[in-house]
Amino acid sequence: QVQLVESGGGLVQPGGSLRLSCAASGSIFANMGWYRQAPGKQRDLVASMTNLAVQNYADSVKGRFTISRDNAKKTVYLQMNSLTPEDTAVYYCWVREYYNPYLEYWGQGTQVTVSY
């Protein structure tokens, strides 16, 4: 059974930084990443990374956010710098299985609030 455990959200002032972590278990994952959903908006990709270290970022976070993963620990990280109020959202960890790419799983979500 696949489980995703997220951590690292919280309240930060504009210009600040946060680091999100998501520890996965129960399978091997080809893709790991982060989506976010702000109130009244759809859930959008923030960043993803394949098991071969190919990265993909939303244009809005390029140059500010960095995704990384530790394959041995099955953990994906999102380092978020220069945060703005527009980054406020619930951030969801996302993984796709290696052996069955049709199987995707989501974390429970962690709130990131950027405000004074």
Stockholm file with secondary structure:
# STOCKHOLM 1.0

chainA/1-116         QVQLVESGGGLVQPGGSLRLSCAASGSIFANMGWYRQAPGKQRDLVASMTNLAVQNYADSVKGRFTISRDNAKKTVYLQMNSLTPEDTAVYYCWVREYYNPYLEYWGQGTQVTVSY
#=GR chainA/1-116 SS CCEEEEECCEEECTTCCEEEEEEEESSCEEEEEEEEECTTSCCEEEEEEETTCCEEECGGGTTTEEEEEETTTTEEEEEECSCCGGGCEEEEEEEEESSCTTCEEECCCEEEEECC
#=GC SS_cons         CCEEEEECCEEECTTCCEEEEEEEESSCEEEEEEEEECTTSCCEEEEEEETTCCEEECGGGTTTEEEEEETTTTEEEEEECSCCGGGCEEEEEEEEESSCTTCEEECCCEEEEECC
//
